[in-house]
Amino acid sequence: MAWSLLMKIFSGKSVAWFAVAFALLVVVFGAFVRLSNAGLSCPDWPTCYGKATWPKHDHEISAANEAFPERQFESHKAWREQVHRILAGGLILTTFGLTFWAWRRDRRIAAVMTAASVLIVFQALLGMWTVTWKLKPIVVMAHLVGGLSTFCLLVYAALRLTLAPGGRVDTDPLRRMAIVGIALVALQIALGGWTSANYAALACGTDFPTCLGQWWPPTDFREAFVLWRGIGVNYEGGVLDADARTAIQLVHRIGAIVVAGHLIGVAVVALRRRFGAWGIAILAALGVQIALGVSNVHFGLPLPVATAHSAGASVLLFVLFAFVVRLRRAA
């Protein structure tokens, strides 16, 4: 009986959903680290001031400050960065374990989990480059997108192991709409990562829907989207001028309008096609995400709201992925 209970607890489906929850934790905690300006609080990698955890005692802090005079130790930030690295390491091991299980026990998700394993190794490299290249925006954005891509692959694997086939319904047009919705949300997340990496979240001040008291203030789109500026620059705090940051913020807002319009369309069609619960779920996730985005601007980017906004993007992707997999089974 005990063996049966253990097999049930550690079944592939259970581990897959554990990996999904773990990935969500890592993504959200990473957003918390980034938004609290703790991304460079450990100047070395993978250690933190030469330690597997972080300096805690006075003599360790003194040694850390002496070894890294250009980056004085800040205890309230360093633990955040190193805990995020430790969590990411745990997720890597979980993903590898689930991949091994899939190749031995369930080939339906083996290819997906292999892709997740390859991607998560690249994620580790991006995490290293985030530190060594001093918060280079293209790397920070790629790190965010890669984390959410890993999360989506794990979600897909868990759903494939969980959802049973449904009735035969003509869902091909709706499924295509939902897939387009996923692509638009992914692009909007990338824009959000670019906005955050370039410290452009408050480029419009606390004005909404206007920006700096205008509908279209001065902008510099040419400088706003230069992806590569070389290595050796410290990007902490941002290097762009006000007009370039304003351009980034405006593009992010326009993207939000496009995404919202399309997802409302997906939800309406879902409601008409007897997928009412899914349509309501999409509208609810979208509504919360819009409210959090507006609150970010209106309240001046408070850390809890900004972190919740990043979590909301993951939840919205989860709902859309679950809907696409459900439609695949229904078709």
C-alpha positions as CSV (number, residue, x, y, z in Angstrom):
1,M,0.0,0.0,0.0
2,A,2.8,2.4,0.9
3,W,4.5,1.6,-2.4
4,S,1.3,2.3,-4.4
5,L,0.9,5.6,-2.6
6,L,4.5,6.6,-3.4
7,M,4.1,5.7,-7.1
8,K,0.9,7.8,-7.2
9,I,2.6,10.8,-5.5
10,F,5.7,10.6,-7.8
11,S,3.9,9.7,-11.0
12,G,4.9,11.5,-14.2
13,K,1.7,13.6,-14.1
14,S,2.4,14.7,-10.5
15,V,6.0,15.5,-11.2
16,A,5.0,17.4,-14.3
17,W,2.6,19.6,-12.4
18,F,5.2,20.1,-9.6
19,A,7.6,21.3,-12.3
20,V,5.0,23.7,-13.7
21,A,4.5,25.2,-10.2
22,F,8.3,25.3,-9.6
23,A,8.9,27.0,-13.0
24,L,6.2,29.6,-12.1
25,L,7.9,30.3,-8.8
26,V,11.3,30.7,-10.5
27,V,9.9,33.1,-13.1
28,V,8.0,35.2,-10.6
29,F,10.9,35.3,-8.2
30,G,13.2,36.3,-11.0
31,A,10.9,39.2,-11.8
32,F,11.0,40.2,-8.1
33,V,14.8,40.2,-8.3
34,R,14.9,42.3,-11.4
35,L,12.3,44.8,-10.3
36,S,13.9,45.3,-6.9
37,N,17.2,46.2,-8.7
38,A,19.0,43.2,-7.3
39,G,20.2,41.7,-10.6
40,L,23.8,42.7,-10.0
41,S,23.8,42.3,-6.2
42,C,26.1,39.3,-6.6
43,P,28.9,40.5,-8.8
44,D,30.2,36.9,-9.5
45,W,28.6,33.8,-10.9
46,P,27.5,31.2,-9.8
47,T,28.7,32.0,-6.4
48,C,27.8,35.2,-4.5
49,Y,30.9,37.0,-3.3
50,G,32.7,33.7,-3.6
51,K,30.2,31.8,-1.4
52,A,27.6,29.2,-2.3
53,T,25.0,31.2,-0.4
54,W,25.9,34.8,0.4
55,P,28.0,36.5,3.1
56,K,26.2,36.6,6.5
57,H,28.8,37.3,9.2
58,D,30.7,40.5,9.6
59,H,34.1,39.1,8.7
60,E,32.6,37.5,5.5
61,I,31.0,40.9,4.6
62,S,34.3,42.7,5.1
63,A,36.1,40.1,2.9
64,A,33.4,40.5,0.2
65,N,33.7,44.3,0.1
66,E,37.5,44.0,-0.1
67,A,37.3,41.4,-2.9
68,F,34.7,43.4,-4.9
69,P,35.3,47.1,-4.1
70,E,33.3,48.2,-7.1
71,R,30.2,46.4,-5.8
72,Q,29.7,46.8,-2.0
73,F,27.7,44.0,-0.4
74,E,24.0,44.8,0.2
75,S,22.4,42.0,2.3
76,H,18.8,42.9,1.5
77,K,19.6,42.4,-2.2
78,A,22.2,39.7,-2.4
79,W,20.1,37.0,-0.8
80,R,17.4,37.6,-3.5
81,E,19.8,37.0,-6.4
82,Q,21.4,33.9,-4.9
83,V,18.1,32.4,-3.8
84,H,16.9,32.8,-7.4
85,R,20.0,31.0,-8.7
86,I,19.4,28.2,-6.2
87,L,15.8,27.8,-7.2
88,A,16.8,27.8,-10.9
89,G,19.2,25.0,-10.1
90,G,16.5,23.0,-8.5
91,L,14.3,23.5,-11.6
92,I,17.0,22.3,-13.9
93,L,17.3,19.0,-11.9
94,T,13.5,18.6,-11.9
95,T,13.3,19.2,-15.6
96,F,16.1,16.7,-16.3
97,G,14.4,14.1,-14.1
98,L,11.1,14.5,-15.8
99,T,12.8,14.2,-19.2
100,F,14.5,11.0,-18.2
101,W,11.1,9.6,-17.0
102,A,9.4,10.7,-20.3
103,W,11.9,8.8,-22.5
104,R,11.5,5.7,-20.3
105,R,7.7,5.8,-19.6
106,D,5.8,8.1,-21.9
107,R,7.1,9.0,-25.3
108,R,4.1,11.4,-25.9
109,I,6.0,14.2,-24.1
110,A,9.6,13.0,-24.5
111,A,10.4,15.4,-27.4
112,V,8.8,18.3,-25.5
113,M,10.8,17.6,-22.3
114,T,14.0,17.3,-24.3
115,A,13.4,20.7,-25.7
116,A,12.7,22.0,-22.2
117,S,16.0,20.5,-21.0
118,V,18.0,22.1,-23.8
119,L,16.3,25.4,-23.2
120,I,16.8,25.4,-19.5
121,V,20.5,24.9,-20.0
122,F,20.6,27.9,-22.3
123,Q,18.6,29.7,-19.6
124,A,21.5,29.1,-17.2
125,L,23.9,30.7,-19.7
126,L,21.6,33.7,-20.0
127,G,21.6,34.0,-16.2
128,M,25.4,34.0,-16.2
129,W,25.5,36.6,-19.1
130,T,23.0,38.8,-17.2
131,V,25.6,39.2,-14.5
132,T,28.8,39.2,-16.5
133,W,27.4,41.5,-19.2
134,K,26.0,43.8,-16.5
135,L,22.2,43.7,-17.2
136,K,22.6,44.0,-21.0
137,P,18.9,44.6,-22.1
138,I,18.8,42.0,-24.9
139,V,20.1,39.4,-22.5
140,V,17.7,40.4,-19.7
141,M,14.8,40.2,-22.2
142,A,15.9,36.9,-23.6
143,H,16.3,35.5,-20.0
144,L,12.7,36.5,-19.3
145,V,11.4,35.0,-22.5
146,G,13.4,31.9,-22.1
147,G,12.0,31.4,-18.6
148,L,8.4,31.7,-19.8
149,S,9.2,29.4,-22.7
150,T,10.4,26.8,-20.3
151,F,7.3,27.3,-18.2
152,C,5.1,26.8,-21.3
153,L,6.8,23.6,-22.4
154,L,6.3,22.2,-18.9
155,V,2.7,23.3,-19.0
156,Y,2.2,21.6,-22.3
157,A,3.7,18.4,-21.0
158,A,1.6,18.4,-17.9
159,L,-1.6,19.1,-19.9
160,R,-0.9,16.3,-22.3
161,L,-0.6,13.9,-19.4
162,T,-3.8,15.2,-17.8
163,L,-6.5,16.2,-20.2
164,A,-8.7,13.4,-21.6
165,P,-10.1,13.6,-25.1
166,G,-13.3,15.6,-25.5
167,G,-16.2,15.4,-27.9
168,R,-15.8,16.0,-31.6
169,V,-16.3,19.7,-32.2
170,D,-15.2,21.8,-35.2
171,T,-12.6,23.9,-33.4
172,D,-9.9,24.5,-36.0
173,P,-10.6,28.2,-36.5
174,L,-10.9,28.9,-32.8
175,R,-7.6,26.9,-32.2
176,R,-5.8,29.0,-34.7
177,M,-7.1,32.2,-33.1
178,A,-5.9,30.9,-29.7
179,I,-2.4,30.1,-31.1
180,V,-2.2,33.6,-32.6
181,G,-3.2,34.9,-29.2
182,I,-0.3,33.0,-27.6
183,A,2.1,34.5,-30.1
184,L,0.8,38.0,-29.5
185,V,1.1,37.5,-25.7
186,A,4.6,36.2,-26.1
187,L,5.6,39.3,-28.2
188,Q,4.0,41.6,-25.6
189,I,5.9,39.8,-22.8
190,A,9.1,40.4,-24.8
191,L,8.2,44.1,-25.1
192,G,7.5,44.2,-21.3
193,G,11.0,42.6,-20.7
194,W,12.5,45.2,-23.0
195,T,10.7,48.0,-21.1
196,S,11.9,46.7,-17.8
197,A,15.4,46.1,-18.9
198,N,15.7,49.6,-20.2
199,Y,14.1,51.1,-17.1
200,A,11.3,52.6,-19.2
201,A,8.3,51.5,-17.1
202,L,7.7,55.0,-15.8
203,A,8.9,56.8,-18.9
204,C,5.4,58.3,-19.2
205,G,5.4,59.3,-15.5
206,T,2.2,58.3,-13.7
207,D,-0.1,59.4,-16.6
208,F,-2.6,57.0,-18.1
209,P,-3.9,56.8,-20.8
210,T,-1.9,59.9,-21.8
211,C,1.9,60.0,-21.5
212,L,3.6,63.0,-19.9
213,G,0.4,64.9,-20.2
214,Q,0.2,64.3,-24.0
215,W,-1.2,61.7,-26.3
216,W,2.0,61.5,-28.3
217,P,5.0,63.1,-26.5
218,P,8.5,63.4,-28.1
219,T,10.0,60.0,-28.9
220,D,13.2,58.4,-30.3
221,F,12.3,55.0,-31.8
222,R,15.7,54.6,-33.5
223,E,17.6,54.6,-30.2
224,A,14.8,52.8,-28.4
225,F,15.2,49.5,-30.1
226,V,18.9,49.1,-30.7
227,L,19.4,45.5,-29.6
228,W,23.2,45.4,-29.4
229,R,25.4,48.1,-28.0
230,G,28.6,46.1,-27.3
231,I,29.9,44.5,-24.1
232,G,31.5,46.3,-21.2
233,V,28.7,48.9,-20.5
234,N,27.0,48.8,-17.1
235,Y,23.3,49.0,-18.0
236,E,22.1,49.2,-14.3
237,G,19.7,52.1,-14.2
238,G,19.5,52.3,-18.0
239,V,21.5,54.2,-20.6
240,L,18.8,55.6,-22.9
241,D,17.6,59.2,-22.8
242,A,14.0,60.1,-21.9
243,D,12.7,60.2,-25.5
244,A,13.9,56.7,-26.3
245,R,12.4,55.3,-23.0
246,T,9.1,57.0,-23.9
247,A,9.1,55.3,-27.3
248,I,9.5,51.9,-25.6
249,Q,6.7,52.6,-23.2
250,L,4.3,53.7,-25.9
251,V,5.0,50.6,-28.0
252,H,4.3,48.5,-25.0
253,R,1.0,50.3,-24.5
254,I,0.0,49.9,-28.1
255,G,0.9,46.2,-27.9
256,A,-1.4,45.8,-24.9
257,I,-4.3,47.2,-26.9
258,V,-3.6,44.8,-29.8
259,V,-3.3,41.8,-27.5
260,A,-6.5,42.8,-25.5
261,G,-8.5,43.2,-28.7
262,H,-7.5,39.8,-30.1
263,L,-8.0,37.9,-26.8
264,I,-11.4,39.4,-26.3
265,G,-12.2,38.1,-29.8
266,V,-11.0,34.6,-28.8
267,A,-13.1,34.7,-25.7
268,V,-16.2,35.8,-27.5
269,V,-15.9,33.0,-30.1
270,A,-15.2,30.5,-27.3
271,L,-18.4,31.6,-25.5
272,R,-20.3,31.1,-28.8
273,R,-18.8,27.6,-29.4
274,R,-19.8,26.1,-26.0
275,F,-16.4,26.7,-24.4
276,G,-17.9,29.2,-22.0
277,A,-15.7,28.4,-19.0
278,W,-12.5,28.9,-21.2
279,G,-13.8,32.2,-22.5
280,I,-14.5,33.5,-19.0
281,A,-11.1,32.3,-17.9
282,I,-9.4,34.2,-20.7
283,L,-11.3,37.4,-20.0
284,A,-10.6,37.1,-16.3
285,A,-6.9,36.6,-16.8
286,L,-6.8,39.4,-19.3
287,G,-8.8,41.8,-17.1
288,V,-6.5,41.2,-14.1
289,Q,-3.4,41.8,-16.2
290,I,-4.7,45.0,-17.7
291,A,-5.6,46.3,-14.2
292,L,-2.2,45.4,-12.9
293,G,-0.5,47.2,-15.8
294,V,-2.5,50.4,-15.3
295,S,-1.8,50.2,-11.5
296,N,1.9,49.9,-12.2
297,V,1.8,53.3,-13.9
298,H,-0.8,55.0,-11.7
299,F,0.9,54.1,-8.4
300,G,4.5,54.5,-9.6
301,L,5.6,50.9,-10.1
302,P,5.2,49.5,-6.5
303,L,7.2,46.3,-6.2
304,P,4.3,44.0,-5.3
305,V,2.1,45.2,-8.2
306,A,5.0,45.0,-10.7
307,T,5.8,41.5,-9.6
308,A,2.2,40.5,-9.8
309,H,2.1,41.9,-13.3
310,S,4.9,39.5,-14.3
311,A,3.0,36.6,-12.6
312,G,-0.2,37.6,-14.5
313,A,1.6,37.2,-17.8
314,S,2.5,33.6,-16.9
315,V,-1.1,32.9,-15.8
316,L,-2.5,34.3,-19.1
317,L,-0.1,32.1,-21.0
318,F,-1.1,29.1,-18.9
319,V,-4.8,29.7,-19.7
320,L,-4.2,30.0,-23.4
321,F,-1.9,27.0,-23.6
322,A,-4.5,24.9,-21.7
323,F,-7.2,26.1,-24.0
324,V,-5.2,25.2,-27.1
325,V,-4.4,21.7,-25.8
326,R,-8.1,21.2,-24.8
327,L,-9.1,22.2,-28.4
328,R,-6.6,19.8,-29.8
329,R,-8.2,17.0,-27.9
330,A,-11.7,18.1,-28.8
331,A,-10.9,18.2,-32.5
